[in-house]
Amino acid sequence: MEALLETKKAEVIRGRQPWMGWVPLLAFTALAICLRGWLPPWGLMWILSIAIFAGFKWWTWWRAISSGVSGTATRSLIYLSLWPGMDARRFLALSPLSEKPALSSWAWAFAKTTFGAGLVWGVARLAGHGLLAGWIGMVGFIFLLHFGLFAALALFWQRQGIDAPPLMNCPIVAASLSDFWGKRWNSGFRDIVFGLMFIRLAKRFGTTSAAVITFVISGLIHELVITFPAGAGYGLPTLYFTLQGVAMLVERSGVGAQLGPVHGWRGHAFALIIVTLPIFALFPPPFVLRVMVPFLQVIKALP
């Protein structure tokens, strides 16, 4: 079976066409958008999220094998279906990891999973069924999935000798805004926007313009899974990410060097303020009330 899969993979690589990397992303997203009138807002959010994720996932895999990255067919199937990260080259590499994860890492992942579940199915219910309850449940899901279950999955694959770093790298200790977005928050999405957008844009427009354009595109992607299902708040997620891009340019500029927002506690405080204060633009109230609260009710987290 493995030999057959390897043969089929080799045939795909030999006959590859660049456009084949884009087809699933465009097709899945278009199909999900067409389902808008058939699904509740929370269902549309999840379908769009899965469609965009699957499309980008295929693109990263196709890009990796097209550039000659080696890897077994089994490893490719695992990457495509059982790993949320987007660094295909790293995951598909056949050189096994020599260091296994420590027991403390497992305990920490379990603790974050439990904390997230407690927020979703415990604390959120105490806040009623309004905006506050929706926010508590939403934060709980981030801890449950990104910080908890996905971290445990990374440890599992590391245990098997696969280079699968966690998606989150303790973003709370980010020393600067650049550190937060570039190294610590959701490496899966970072790998996409950097590999798919920033590098290409930088060659054409320079790094400064490329950085801002990349953040704007990131905002537009988030519009699809946030304001589009909610049917309101259009433009706010894009505004949020545009602000992040402009603030990062200020941080790296001569003015930023003079004011010192990239050093010590100032850098940490600057990142924390810029990321958190405008967060209601990223997740506007219509999204929380029309999408998240009904979803939390469906999964019995809210009455």
Stockholm file with secondary structure:
# STOCKHOLM 1.0

chainA/1-303         MEALLETKKAEVIRGRQPWMGWVPLLAFTALAICLRGWLPPWGLMWILSIAIFAGFKWWTWWRAISSGVSGTATRSLIYLSLWPGMDARRFLALSPLSEKPALSSWAWAFAKTTFGAGLVWGVARLAGHGLLAGWIGMVGFIFLLHFGLFAALALFWQRQGIDAPPLMNCPIVAASLSDFWGKRWNSGFRDIVFGLMFIRLAKRFGTTSAAVITFVISGLIHELVITFPAGAGYGLPTLYFTLQGVAMLVERSGVGAQLGPVHGWRGHAFALIIVTLPIFALFPPPFVLRVMVPFLQVIKALP
#=GR chainA/1-303 SS CHHHHHHHHHHHHHTCCGGGGTHHHHHHHHHHHHTGGGSCHHHHHHHHHHHHHHHHHHHHHHHHHHTTCCCCHHHHHHHHHHCCCCCHHHHHCCSCCSSCCCHHHHHHHHHHHHHHHHIIIIIHHHTTTSHHHHHHHHHHHHIIIIIIIHHHHHHHHHHTTCCCCCSCCCGGGCSSHHHIIIIISCHHHHHHIIIIIIHHHHHHHCHHHHHHHHHHHHHHHHHHHTHHHHTCCTTHHHHHHHHHHHHHHHHHSHHHHHHCTTSHHHHHHHHHHHHHTTHHHHSCHHHIIIIIHHHHHHTTSCC
#=GC SS_cons         CHHHHHHHHHHHHHTCCGGGGTHHHHHHHHHHHHTGGGSCHHHHHHHHHHHHHHHHHHHHHHHHHHTTCCCCHHHHHHHHHHCCCCCHHHHHCCSCCSSCCCHHHHHHHHHHHHHHHHIIIIIHHHTTTSHHHHHHHHHHHHIIIIIIIHHHHHHHHHHTTCCCCCSCCCGGGCSSHHHIIIIISCHHHHHHIIIIIIHHHHHHHCHHHHHHHHHHHHHHHHHHHTHHHHTCCTTHHHHHHHHHHHHHHHHHSHHHHHHCTTSHHHHHHHHHHHHHTTHHHHSCHHHIIIIIHHHHHHTTSCC
//
